[in-house]
Amino acid sequence: MGSVRDTHTERDEVGAGRRAGAPDRPSGPLGAPGRGETKPVPECDAIVVCPATVNTVNKWAAGICDTLALGALVEAVGRRLPVVAVPYGSPALRGHPAFGAAVRNLREWGVDVLSLPDDAMHGPRWVPGGDGADLWQDVIARLPPPD
């Protein structure tokens, strides 16, 4: 089973770029590799992106790797890994032409992007403790069977 990675960045006083006593190397995402270090993201067989916000979908399709998570998604497309994405956002945001183009591109590149009706975006599927079993069953059914 994969692990969860913290993608928050270190911050310090303006201009310092690192904490007192921290190693003398450029700051960046926590756990990001320094010079000569290996990549911290473990190999995986498939990825589920849920919720895939409008911002995430648009950046992902544009190939923007400004976070560890987006970098992993962009790399997954390049590696042809199975990816299931569950877009989440208001009808107005999802109605923007850039989002539609991003979804079409991701699908063309092999990403399985679920289509949810507007009422599903804010129903019990998304509420902690709500009954989201049908959503997760659909997502799991779309993943390749384990080896």
Disulfide bonds with the S-S distance in Angstrom:
none
